[in-house]
């Protein structure tokens, strides 16, 4: 058997009731939610019962996703499943930061709270959004974006799928151009134009926030959204800041992990979004997800059977 990577997703995967089953059945997961509630009272209740409109507010989404993702990883680890490396998509990179040991659970949670608040602030400052562009290659998407002043390719998800961020008034004609070019544009359920210049102020302020914490070398390789290469403690503040207003190189992260021997990816947290992107990038790898008791048991059995 090859190596195992734990991966953590970003905004858009949230749903009402997420994490409830894990908290009820895994003591390790329940401890994560208790820690989150001690810092931000009501976090677990928000995960378990808030409606989707509340969970889509960025300042709520990010701490709630972090709690569920770390709870899933804790449940896996307590069952004896170990990761050889880790990565997270966008806010998931903060989850991966804590999981890898580079930050404590408490510090990671405080960081993701600050990140969510800063990005919410910048999102409210302008009318903008995001869309996933399907069926077109990166060069074509970049060319289509270049025809607009404020539309940017931001998430390189997998072959044939790139997310763009842009001003609301420019996204509509851009999506028409995508269709004319033979592609399809799907609006994303996020509350801002993330990983673009629209987030420059949030990125700068978050860099200052990161510097308040003591981060150390991770226990396992932790891959950067910006470079698609492993982080070092020396560059955390720069990379985590730049990540907010720069593209996520997810396809390259997956390819680099596979090159390092990963043949099993486990998505920790709500949904299976990353599993889908990973299989499109590396069809021969195994993918599992852990978001509730049933998927936890399925993953444990699947990994042990490999």
C-alpha contacts under 8 A as a table, 3 or more apart, distances in Angstrom:
res1	aa1	res2	aa2	distance
1	X	263	X	7.71
1	X	306	X	6.62
2	X	261	X	5.81
2	X	262	X	5.65
2	X	263	X	5.35
2	X	264	X	7.20
3	X	83	X	7.60
3	X	84	X	5.92
3	X	261	X	5.65
3	X	262	X	4.27
3	X	263	X	5.88
3	X	264	X	6.45
4	X	82	X	7.33
4	X	83	X	5.12
4	X	84	X	5.36
4	X	85	X	6.86
4	X	262	X	5.57
4	X	263	X	6.55
4	X	264	X	4.84
4	X	265	X	5.84
4	X	266	X	7.42
5	X	83	X	5.31
5	X	84	X	5.82
5	X	85	X	4.92
5	X	86	X	5.27
5	X	87	X	7.63
5	X	257	X	7.92
5	X	262	X	6.52
5	X	264	X	6.36
5	X	265	X	4.88
5	X	266	X	6.22
6	X	73	X	7.76
6	X	83	X	5.87
6	X	85	X	6.63
6	X	86	X	4.90
6	X	87	X	6.73
6	X	265	X	5.98
6	X	266	X	4.91
6	X	267	X	5.99
6	X	268	X	6.68
7	X	86	X	5.69
7	X	87	X	4.98
7	X	88	X	5.29
7	X	89	X	7.73
7	X	92	X	7.70
7	X	96	X	7.24
7	X	265	X	6.92
7	X	266	X	6.07
7	X	267	X	4.84
7	X	268	X	6.10
7	X	274	X	7.71
8	X	69	X	6.45
8	X	87	X	6.52
8	X	88	X	4.34
8	X	89	X	6.12
8	X	92	X	4.60
8	X	93	X	6.95
8	X	95	X	6.64
8	X	96	X	6.56
8	X	267	X	5.81
8	X	268	X	5.42
8	X	269	X	6.55
8	X	274	X	7.89
9	X	13	X	7.20
9	X	88	X	5.85
9	X	89	X	4.97
9	X	90	X	7.25
9	X	91	X	7.26
9	X	92	X	4.91
9	X	267	X	7.35
9	X	268	X	7.57
9	X	269	X	7.03
9	X	270	X	7.75
9	X	273	X	7.31
9	X	274	X	6.41
10	X	13	X	6.76
10	X	65	X	7.70
10	X	88	X	7.45
10	X	89	X	5.18
10	X	90	X	5.25
10	X	91	X	5.09
10	X	92	X	5.12
11	X	14	X	6.70
11	X	61	X	6.78
11	X	62	X	7.14
11	X	65	X	7.71
11	X	90	X	7.74
11	X	91	X	7.04
11	X	190	X	6.58
12	X	56	X	7.66
12	X	188	X	7.09
12	X	189	X	5.59
12	X	190	X	6.00
13	X	270	X	5.71
13	X	271	X	5.71
13	X	273	X	7.04
14	X	18	X	7.14
14	X	52	X	7.67
14	X	55	X	6.85
14	X	56	X	7.45
14	X	61	X	7.11
14	X	65	X	6.78
14	X	270	X	6.01
14	X	271	X	7.64
15	X	18	X	5.82
15	X	47	X	7.90
15	X	51	X	7.77
15	X	52	X	5.92
15	X	55	X	7.18
15	X	270	X	7.37
16	X	47	X	6.32
16	X	48	X	6.10
16	X	49	X	5.71
16	X	50	X	5.76
16	X	51	X	5.50
16	X	52	X	5.77
16	X	55	X	7.42
17	X	20	X	5.83
17	X	47	X	5.76
17	X	48	X	3.85
17	X	49	X	5.34
17	X	50	X	7.48
18	X	21	X	7.78
18	X	47	X	5.53
18	X	48	X	5.66
18	X	68	X	6.97
18	X	270	X	6.37
18	X	291	X	7.24
18	X	292	X	7.84
19	X	22	X	5.27
19	X	23	X	6.23
19	X	47	X	6.67
19	X	48	X	6.57
19	X	68	X	5.28
19	X	71	X	7.53
19	X	72	X	7.82
19	X	269	X	7.73
19	X	270	X	7.67
19	X	291	X	6.37
19	X	292	X	6.28
20	X	23	X	5.21
20	X	24	X	6.28
20	X	47	X	7.44
20	X	48	X	5.32
20	X	292	X	7.44
21	X	24	X	5.17
21	X	25	X	6.26
21	X	292	X	5.13
21	X	293	X	5.72
22	X	25	X	5.32
22	X	26	X	5.53
22	X	29	X	6.03
22	X	30	X	7.31
22	X	71	X	7.28
22	X	72	X	7.04
22	X	75	X	7.58
22	X	291	X	7.23
22	X	292	X	5.06
22	X	293	X	5.52
23	X	26	X	5.68
23	X	27	X	6.96
23	X	29	X	5.28
23	X	30	X	4.40
23	X	33	X	7.28
23	X	71	X	7.66
24	X	27	X	7.74
24	X	30	X	7.05
25	X	293	X	6.74
26	X	29	X	5.20
26	X	30	X	6.22
26	X	75	X	5.98
27	X	30	X	4.95
27	X	31	X	6.22
27	X	75	X	7.72
28	X	31	X	5.22
28	X	32	X	6.73
28	X	71	X	7.02
28	X	74	X	5.57
28	X	75	X	5.46
28	X	78	X	6.64
29	X	32	X	5.23
29	X	33	X	6.61
29	X	70	X	7.60
29	X	71	X	4.09
29	X	72	X	6.37
29	X	73	X	8.00
29	X	74	X	5.70
29	X	75	X	5.39
30	X	33	X	5.18
30	X	34	X	6.17
30	X	71	X	7.10
31	X	34	X	4.99
31	X	35	X	6.17
31	X	71	X	7.86
32	X	35	X	5.11
32	X	36	X	6.27
32	X	67	X	6.59
32	X	70	X	6.78
32	X	71	X	5.44
32	X	74	X	7.69
33	X	36	X	5.00
33	X	37	X	6.12
33	X	43	X	7.54
33	X	44	X	5.79
33	X	67	X	6.14
33	X	68	X	7.72
33	X	71	X	6.97
34	X	37	X	5.07
34	X	38	X	6.19
34	X	44	X	7.79
35	X	38	X	5.13
35	X	39	X	6.70
35	X	106	X	7.14
36	X	39	X	5.39
36	X	40	X	5.89
36	X	41	X	7.38
36	X	43	X	6.44
36	X	44	X	7.45
36	X	67	X	6.52
36	X	106	X	7.51
36	X	109	X	7.00
37	X	40	X	4.91
37	X	41	X	4.31
37	X	42	X	5.83
37	X	43	X	5.50
37	X	44	X	6.52
38	X	41	X	5.91
39	X	106	X	7.74
39	X	110	X	7.76
40	X	43	X	6.02
42	X	45	X	5.20
42	X	46	X	6.05
43	X	46	X	5.07
43	X	47	X	6.32
43	X	63	X	7.49
43	X	64	X	6.19
43	X	67	X	7.98
44	X	47	X	5.06
44	X	48	X	6.13
44	X	64	X	7.40
44	X	67	X	7.83
45	X	48	X	5.03
45	X	49	X	5.85
45	X	50	X	7.18
46	X	49	X	5.54
46	X	50	X	4.74
46	X	55	X	7.57
46	X	64	X	7.31
47	X	50	X	6.25
47	X	55	X	7.71
47	X	64	X	5.86
47	X	68	X	7.78
50	X	54	X	6.24
50	X	55	X	6.57
51	X	54	X	5.59
51	X	55	X	6.42
52	X	55	X	4.88
52	X	56	X	5.98
53	X	56	X	5.26
53	X	57	X	6.96
54	X	57	X	5.64
54	X	60	X	7.16
55	X	58	X	7.59
55	X	60	X	5.71
55	X	61	X	5.17
55	X	64	X	7.89
56	X	60	X	7.05
56	X	61	X	5.68
56	X	189	X	7.44
56	X	190	X	6.64
56	X	191	X	6.97
57	X	60	X	5.40
57	X	61	X	5.90
57	X	120	X	7.46
57	X	191	X	6.64
58	X	61	X	4.84
58	X	62	X	6.09
58	X	116	X	5.52
58	X	117	X	7.14
58	X	119	X	7.07
58	X	120	X	5.35
58	X	190	X	7.71
58	X	191	X	6.48
59	X	62	X	6.07
59	X	63	X	7.26
59	X	113	X	6.83
59	X	115	X	7.97
59	X	116	X	4.32
59	X	117	X	4.77
59	X	119	X	7.66
59	X	120	X	5.84
60	X	63	X	5.97
60	X	64	X	6.16
60	X	116	X	7.25
61	X	64	X	5.30
61	X	65	X	5.87
61	X	116	X	7.48
62	X	65	X	5.23
62	X	66	X	6.09
62	X	91	X	6.51
62	X	112	X	6.16
62	X	113	X	6.75
62	X	115	X	7.79
62	X	116	X	5.48
63	X	66	X	5.03
63	X	67	X	6.21
63	X	109	X	6.53
63	X	112	X	5.80
63	X	113	X	5.52
63	X	116	X	7.32
64	X	67	X	5.20
64	X	68	X	6.38
65	X	68	X	5.23
65	X	69	X	5.99
65	X	269	X	7.21
65	X	270	X	7.58
66	X	69	X	5.16
66	X	70	X	6.08
66	X	91	X	7.72
66	X	92	X	7.05
66	X	94	X	7.61
66	X	95	X	5.54
66	X	109	X	7.01
66	X	112	X	7.35
67	X	70	X	5.37
67	X	71	X	6.00
67	X	109	X	7.72
68	X	71	X	4.99
68	X	72	X	6.15
68	X	269	X	5.52
68	X	270	X	7.24
68	X	291	X	7.73
69	X	72	X	5.19
69	X	73	X	6.30
69	X	92	X	7.96
69	X	95	X	6.73
69	X	268	X	5.19
69	X	269	X	4.10
69	X	270	X	7.31
69	X	291	X	7.98
70	X	73	X	5.00
70	X	74	X	5.97
70	X	95	X	6.40
70	X	99	X	6.85
70	X	268	X	7.45
70	X	269	X	7.60
71	X	74	X	5.04
71	X	75	X	6.15
71	X	269	X	7.87
72	X	75	X	5.14
72	X	76	X	6.30
72	X	268	X	5.36
72	X	269	X	5.84
72	X	290	X	5.97
72	X	291	X	6.24
72	X	292	X	7.76
72	X	296	X	7.85
73	X	76	X	5.10
73	X	77	X	6.08
73	X	99	X	7.48
73	X	268	X	5.80
73	X	269	X	7.98
74	X	77	X	5.07
74	X	78	X	6.01
75	X	78	X	5.24
75	X	79	X	6.36
75	X	296	X	7.69
76	X	79	X	5.14
76	X	80	X	6.63
76	X	81	X	5.48
76	X	82	X	7.71
76	X	296	X	7.02
76	X	300	X	7.45
77	X	80	X	5.13
77	X	81	X	5.01
77	X	82	X	5.88
78	X	81	X	7.36
79	X	300	X	7.47
81	X	300	X	7.09
81	X	303	X	7.80
83	X	86	X	7.06
83	X	220	X	7.92
84	X	220	X	6.12
84	X	221	X	7.37
85	X	100	X	7.86
85	X	220	X	5.17
85	X	221	X	4.82
85	X	222	X	6.02
85	X	223	X	7.97
86	X	96	X	6.04
86	X	100	X	6.89
86	X	220	X	7.19
86	X	221	X	6.38
86	X	222	X	5.00
86	X	223	X	6.49
87	X	92	X	7.49
87	X	93	X	6.04
87	X	96	X	5.62
87	X	222	X	5.64
87	X	223	X	5.07
87	X	224	X	7.15
87	X	253	X	7.89
88	X	91	X	7.01
88	X	92	X	3.97
88	X	93	X	3.78
88	X	94	X	7.14
88	X	95	X	6.79
88	X	96	X	5.50
88	X	223	X	7.77
88	X	225	X	7.61
89	X	92	X	4.72
89	X	93	X	5.60
89	X	225	X	6.93
89	X	248	X	7.20
89	X	250	X	7.02
90	X	93	X	5.57
90	X	94	X	7.87
90	X	225	X	7.05
90	X	243	X	7.37
90	X	244	X	7.56
90	X	248	X	6.89
91	X	94	X	5.59
91	X	95	X	7.06
91	X	112	X	7.28
92	X	95	X	4.93
92	X	96	X	6.17
93	X	96	X	4.90
93	X	97	X	6.02
93	X	224	X	7.58
93	X	225	X	7.42
94	X	97	X	4.82
94	X	98	X	6.54
94	X	108	X	6.28
94	X	111	X	7.60
94	X	112	X	6.51
95	X	98	X	5.42
95	X	99	X	6.16
95	X	108	X	6.93
96	X	99	X	4.89
96	X	100	X	5.87
96	X	222	X	7.11
97	X	100	X	5.42
97	X	101	X	6.64
97	X	102	X	5.47
97	X	103	X	5.93
97	X	108	X	7.07
97	X	218	X	7.58
97	X	222	X	7.19
98	X	101	X	5.26
98	X	102	X	5.80
98	X	103	X	4.60
98	X	104	X	5.49
98	X	105	X	5.40
98	X	107	X	7.89
98	X	108	X	5.50
99	X	102	X	7.62
99	X	103	X	7.81
99	X	105	X	7.57
100	X	103	X	7.65
100	X	218	X	5.18
100	X	219	X	5.55
100	X	220	X	5.86
100	X	221	X	7.69
100	X	222	X	6.77
101	X	104	X	6.40
101	X	216	X	7.61
101	X	217	X	7.69
101	X	218	X	5.14
101	X	219	X	5.67
102	X	215	X	5.38
102	X	216	X	4.78
102	X	217	X	5.51
102	X	218	X	4.34
102	X	219	X	7.13
102	X	233	X	7.61
103	X	107	X	6.04
103	X	108	X	5.78
103	X	214	X	7.44
103	X	215	X	5.35
103	X	216	X	6.86
104	X	107	X	5.16
104	X	108	X	5.98
105	X	108	X	5.16
105	X	109	X	6.11
106	X	109	X	5.14
106	X	110	X	6.30
107	X	110	X	5.07
107	X	111	X	6.08
107	X	213	X	7.24
108	X	111	X	5.01
108	X	112	X	6.17
109	X	112	X	5.17
109	X	113	X	6.18
110	X	113	X	5.08
110	X	114	X	6.31
111	X	114	X	5.15
111	X	115	X	6.07
111	X	209	X	7.45
111	X	210	X	7.04
112	X	115	X	4.84
112	X	116	X	5.96
113	X	116	X	5.23
113	X	117	X	6.24
114	X	117	X	5.20
114	X	118	X	6.15
114	X	206	X	7.28
114	X	209	X	7.62
115	X	118	X	5.25
115	X	119	X	6.11
115	X	202	X	7.68
115	X	206	X	6.28
116	X	119	X	5.25
116	X	120	X	5.96
117	X	120	X	5.07
117	X	121	X	6.19
118	X	121	X	5.10
118	X	122	X	6.43
118	X	202	X	5.12
118	X	205	X	7.57
118	X	206	X	7.34
119	X	122	X	5.13
119	X	123	X	5.96
119	X	192	X	7.89
119	X	194	X	7.81
119	X	199	X	6.77
119	X	202	X	5.68
120	X	123	X	4.98
120	X	124	X	6.20
120	X	191	X	7.62
120	X	192	X	7.56
121	X	124	X	5.36
121	X	125	X	6.52
121	X	202	X	7.84
122	X	125	X	5.10
122	X	126	X	7.22
122	X	192	X	7.84
122	X	198	X	7.11
122	X	199	X	6.09
122	X	201	X	7.24
122	X	202	X	6.44
123	X	126	X	6.07
123	X	127	X	7.55
123	X	128	X	7.42
123	X	191	X	6.49
123	X	192	X	4.54
123	X	193	X	6.75
123	X	198	X	7.77
123	X	199	X	7.65
124	X	127	X	7.23
124	X	192	X	7.54
126	X	167	X	7.72
127	X	167	X	6.12
127	X	168	X	5.61
127	X	192	X	7.85
128	X	165	X	7.38
128	X	166	X	5.54
128	X	167	X	4.19
128	X	168	X	4.46
128	X	169	X	7.96
128	X	192	X	5.76
128	X	193	X	5.51
129	X	165	X	5.75
129	X	166	X	5.77
129	X	167	X	6.55
129	X	168	X	6.11
129	X	171	X	7.72
129	X	187	X	7.93
129	X	188	X	7.67
129	X	190	X	7.12
129	X	191	X	6.66
129	X	192	X	4.94
129	X	193	X	4.69
129	X	194	X	7.97
130	X	163	X	6.80
130	X	164	X	5.53
130	X	165	X	4.32
130	X	166	X	6.34
130	X	171	X	7.95
130	X	187	X	6.08
130	X	188	X	5.59
130	X	190	X	7.15
130	X	192	X	7.05
130	X	193	X	5.69
130	X	194	X	7.65
131	X	163	X	5.53
131	X	164	X	5.49
131	X	165	X	6.64
131	X	185	X	5.99
131	X	186	X	5.19
131	X	187	X	4.14
131	X	188	X	5.13
132	X	161	X	6.60
132	X	162	X	5.75
132	X	163	X	4.10
132	X	164	X	6.29
132	X	185	X	5.51
132	X	186	X	5.07
132	X	187	X	6.35
132	X	188	X	6.69
133	X	136	X	7.02
133	X	141	X	7.65
133	X	160	X	7.78
133	X	161	X	5.55
133	X	162	X	5.27
133	X	163	X	5.74
133	X	164	X	7.18
133	X	178	X	7.41
133	X	183	X	6.82
133	X	184	X	5.72
133	X	185	X	4.51
133	X	186	X	6.51
134	X	160	X	5.51
134	X	161	X	4.68
134	X	162	X	6.84
134	X	183	X	5.62
134	X	184	X	5.12
134	X	185	X	6.25
134	X	186	X	7.90
135	X	160	X	4.77
135	X	161	X	6.58
135	X	182	X	7.30
135	X	183	X	4.95
135	X	184	X	6.66
136	X	140	X	6.29
136	X	141	X	6.56
136	X	160	X	5.22
136	X	161	X	7.04
136	X	182	X	7.36
136	X	183	X	5.57
137	X	140	X	5.50
137	X	141	X	6.44
137	X	159	X	7.09
137	X	160	X	5.38
137	X	161	X	7.59
138	X	141	X	5.19
138	X	142	X	6.08
138	X	156	X	7.89
138	X	160	X	7.43
138	X	162	X	7.03
139	X	142	X	5.13
139	X	143	X	6.14
140	X	143	X	5.06
140	X	144	X	6.21
141	X	144	X	5.12
141	X	145	X	6.16
141	X	153	X	7.08
141	X	162	X	7.57
141	X	178	X	7.88
142	X	145	X	5.11
142	X	146	X	6.19
142	X	152	X	7.66
142	X	153	X	6.25
143	X	146	X	5.14
143	X	147	X	6.99
144	X	147	X	5.67
144	X	148	X	7.71
144	X	174	X	7.33
144	X	177	X	7.21
144	X	178	X	7.47
145	X	148	X	5.65
145	X	151	X	5.43
145	X	152	X	5.74
145	X	153	X	6.85
145	X	174	X	7.44
146	X	149	X	7.25
146	X	151	X	7.53
146	X	152	X	7.75
148	X	151	X	5.72
148	X	170	X	7.10
148	X	174	X	7.91
150	X	166	X	5.38
150	X	167	X	5.81
150	X	170	X	7.14
151	X	164	X	6.77
151	X	165	X	5.67
151	X	166	X	4.03
151	X	167	X	6.54
151	X	170	X	6.95
151	X	171	X	7.03
151	X	174	X	8.00
152	X	164	X	5.38
152	X	165	X	5.33
152	X	166	X	6.15
152	X	196	X	6.56
153	X	156	X	7.72
153	X	162	X	6.81
153	X	163	X	6.12
153	X	164	X	4.34
153	X	165	X	6.55
153	X	247	X	7.11
154	X	162	X	7.25
154	X	163	X	5.72
154	X	164	X	5.19
154	X	165	X	6.42
154	X	194	X	7.76
154	X	195	X	5.69
154	X	196	X	6.35
154	X	246	X	6.65
154	X	247	X	4.10
154	X	248	X	6.30
155	X	162	X	5.52
155	X	163	X	4.84
155	X	164	X	6.80
155	X	195	X	7.64
155	X	247	X	5.18
155	X	248	X	4.66
155	X	249	X	6.44
155	X	250	X	7.18
156	X	161	X	6.85
156	X	162	X	4.80
156	X	163	X	6.69
156	X	247	X	7.11
156	X	248	X	6.05
156	X	249	X	5.26
156	X	250	X	5.82
156	X	251	X	6.06
157	X	161	X	5.70
157	X	162	X	5.58
157	X	163	X	7.29
157	X	248	X	7.71
157	X	249	X	7.04
157	X	250	X	5.19
157	X	251	X	5.28
157	X	277	X	6.35
158	X	161	X	5.41
158	X	162	X	7.15
158	X	250	X	7.09
158	X	251	X	4.81
158	X	277	X	5.59
158	X	278	X	7.25
158	X	280	X	6.27
158	X	281	X	5.45
159	X	251	X	7.40
159	X	280	X	6.77
159	X	281	X	6.26
165	X	171	X	7.97
165	X	193	X	4.79
165	X	194	X	6.59
165	X	195	X	7.62
165	X	196	X	6.48
166	X	170	X	6.63
166	X	171	X	5.86
166	X	193	X	5.98
167	X	170	X	5.37
167	X	171	X	6.16
167	X	193	X	7.68
168	X	171	X	5.25
168	X	172	X	7.01
169	X	172	X	6.28
169	X	173	X	7.78
170	X	173	X	5.77
170	X	174	X	6.11
171	X	174	X	4.88
171	X	175	X	5.99
172	X	175	X	5.26
172	X	176	X	6.52
173	X	176	X	4.97
173	X	177	X	6.32
174	X	177	X	5.01
174	X	178	X	6.33
175	X	178	X	4.94
175	X	179	X	6.39
175	X	184	X	7.54
175	X	185	X	5.63
176	X	179	X	5.16
176	X	180	X	6.27
177	X	180	X	4.98
177	X	181	X	6.18
178	X	181	X	5.11
178	X	182	X	6.53
178	X	183	X	5.16
178	X	184	X	6.07
178	X	185	X	6.57
179	X	182	X	5.19
179	X	183	X	4.93
179	X	184	X	5.44
179	X	185	X	7.28
180	X	183	X	7.25
193	X	196	X	6.29
193	X	198	X	6.31
193	X	199	X	7.36
194	X	198	X	7.16
194	X	199	X	6.29
194	X	244	X	6.71
194	X	245	X	6.63
195	X	198	X	7.84
195	X	199	X	6.60
195	X	243	X	6.62
195	X	244	X	4.90
195	X	245	X	3.91
195	X	246	X	4.63
195	X	247	X	5.48
195	X	248	X	7.30
196	X	199	X	5.81
196	X	200	X	7.48
196	X	244	X	7.41
196	X	245	X	4.43
196	X	246	X	5.65
196	X	247	X	7.13
197	X	200	X	5.17
197	X	245	X	5.44
197	X	246	X	7.57
198	X	201	X	7.84
198	X	245	X	7.17
199	X	202	X	5.30
199	X	203	X	6.11
199	X	244	X	6.38
199	X	245	X	5.09
200	X	203	X	5.08
200	X	204	X	6.32
200	X	244	X	7.59
200	X	245	X	5.62
201	X	204	X	5.23
201	X	205	X	6.23
202	X	205	X	5.17
202	X	206	X	5.93
202	X	244	X	7.34
203	X	206	X	5.14
203	X	207	X	6.20
203	X	241	X	4.77
203	X	242	X	6.05
203	X	243	X	7.53
203	X	244	X	5.34
203	X	245	X	6.18
204	X	207	X	5.21
204	X	208	X	6.73
204	X	241	X	6.33
204	X	242	X	7.91
205	X	208	X	5.26
205	X	209	X	6.43
205	X	241	X	7.97
206	X	209	X	4.80
206	X	210	X	6.16
206	X	240	X	7.95
206	X	241	X	5.70
207	X	210	X	5.24
207	X	211	X	6.54
207	X	237	X	5.39
207	X	238	X	6.49
207	X	240	X	7.00
207	X	241	X	4.61
207	X	242	X	7.96
208	X	211	X	5.30
208	X	212	X	7.08
208	X	237	X	7.77
209	X	212	X	5.53
209	X	213	X	7.65
210	X	213	X	5.72
210	X	236	X	7.92
210	X	237	X	5.54
210	X	240	X	7.94
210	X	241	X	8.00
211	X	214	X	7.54
211	X	237	X	6.20
215	X	233	X	6.39
215	X	236	X	7.71
216	X	233	X	5.34
217	X	232	X	6.12
217	X	233	X	4.96
218	X	221	X	6.55
218	X	222	X	6.74
218	X	232	X	7.75
218	X	233	X	7.59
221	X	230	X	5.65
221	X	231	X	7.25
222	X	230	X	5.10
222	X	231	X	5.66
223	X	227	X	7.99
223	X	228	X	5.85
223	X	229	X	5.14
223	X	230	X	4.12
223	X	231	X	5.73
223	X	253	X	6.82
224	X	227	X	5.52
224	X	228	X	5.06
224	X	229	X	5.57
224	X	230	X	5.85
224	X	231	X	5.71
224	X	239	X	7.28
224	X	253	X	7.80
225	X	228	X	5.49
225	X	243	X	6.41
225	X	247	X	7.56
225	X	248	X	4.88
225	X	249	X	5.50
225	X	250	X	6.69
225	X	253	X	7.50
226	X	239	X	6.66
226	X	242	X	7.37
226	X	243	X	5.77
226	X	246	X	6.83
226	X	247	X	6.63
226	X	248	X	5.92
226	X	249	X	6.24
227	X	249	X	7.03
228	X	249	X	5.86
228	X	250	X	7.14
228	X	252	X	5.77
228	X	253	X	4.56
228	X	256	X	7.29
229	X	253	X	6.93
229	X	256	X	7.45
231	X	235	X	6.95
231	X	236	X	6.98
232	X	235	X	5.76
232	X	236	X	6.72
233	X	236	X	5.39
234	X	237	X	7.82
235	X	238	X	5.41
235	X	239	X	5.94
236	X	239	X	5.25
236	X	240	X	5.75
237	X	240	X	5.47
237	X	241	X	5.97
238	X	241	X	5.28
238	X	242	X	6.00
239	X	242	X	5.09
239	X	243	X	5.89
240	X	243	X	5.15
240	X	244	X	7.06
241	X	244	X	5.87
241	X	245	X	7.79
242	X	245	X	5.73
242	X	246	X	5.94
243	X	246	X	5.05
243	X	247	X	7.01
243	X	248	X	7.17
249	X	252	X	5.50
249	X	253	X	6.28
250	X	253	X	4.96
250	X	254	X	6.31
251	X	254	X	5.31
251	X	255	X	6.26
251	X	277	X	7.85
251	X	278	X	7.61
251	X	281	X	6.42
252	X	255	X	4.97
252	X	256	X	5.98
253	X	256	X	5.15
253	X	257	X	6.14
254	X	257	X	5.14
254	X	258	X	6.19
254	X	278	X	6.60
254	X	281	X	7.20
254	X	282	X	7.57
255	X	258	X	5.19
255	X	259	X	6.21
255	X	281	X	7.24
255	X	282	X	7.20
256	X	259	X	4.98
256	X	260	X	6.36
257	X	260	X	5.01
257	X	261	X	6.62
257	X	262	X	5.63
258	X	261	X	5.16
258	X	262	X	4.61
258	X	263	X	6.38
258	X	282	X	7.83
259	X	262	X	7.20
262	X	265	X	7.39
262	X	285	X	7.91
263	X	284	X	7.78
263	X	285	X	4.78
263	X	286	X	6.10
264	X	285	X	5.80
264	X	286	X	4.68
264	X	287	X	5.79
264	X	288	X	7.80
265	X	275	X	7.60
265	X	285	X	7.47
265	X	286	X	6.27
265	X	287	X	4.84
265	X	288	X	6.33
266	X	275	X	7.82
266	X	287	X	5.81
266	X	288	X	4.72
266	X	289	X	5.31
266	X	290	X	7.26
266	X	299	X	7.93
267	X	272	X	6.93
267	X	274	X	6.64
267	X	275	X	6.58
267	X	287	X	7.61
267	X	288	X	6.21
267	X	289	X	4.47
267	X	290	X	6.22
268	X	289	X	5.96
268	X	290	X	5.10
268	X	291	X	6.53
269	X	289	X	7.44
269	X	290	X	5.98
269	X	291	X	4.88
270	X	290	X	7.62
270	X	291	X	5.20
271	X	289	X	7.46
271	X	291	X	6.80
272	X	275	X	5.17
272	X	276	X	6.49
272	X	289	X	6.25
273	X	276	X	5.41
273	X	277	X	6.58
274	X	277	X	5.01
274	X	278	X	5.95
275	X	278	X	5.14
275	X	279	X	6.21
275	X	287	X	5.80
275	X	288	X	7.02
275	X	289	X	7.31
276	X	279	X	5.34
276	X	280	X	6.39
277	X	280	X	5.23
277	X	281	X	6.34
278	X	281	X	5.06
278	X	282	X	5.85
278	X	283	X	7.48
278	X	287	X	7.81
279	X	282	X	5.05
279	X	283	X	4.51
279	X	284	X	7.33
279	X	285	X	6.93
279	X	287	X	7.49
280	X	283	X	5.77
282	X	285	X	6.02
288	X	299	X	5.81
289	X	295	X	6.35
289	X	296	X	7.49
289	X	299	X	6.80
290	X	293	X	7.86
290	X	295	X	5.00
290	X	296	X	4.93
290	X	299	X	6.92
291	X	295	X	6.20
291	X	296	X	6.93
292	X	295	X	5.51
292	X	296	X	6.05
293	X	296	X	5.03
293	X	297	X	6.26
294	X	297	X	5.35
294	X	298	X	6.20
295	X	298	X	4.92
295	X	299	X	6.01
296	X	299	X	5.22
296	X	300	X	6.22
297	X	300	X	5.11
297	X	301	X	6.15
298	X	301	X	5.28
298	X	302	X	5.97
299	X	302	X	4.92
299	X	303	X	5.97
300	X	303	X	5.36
300	X	304	X	6.13
301	X	304	X	5.24
301	X	305	X	6.01
302	X	305	X	5.10
302	X	306	X	6.39
303	X	306	X	5.29
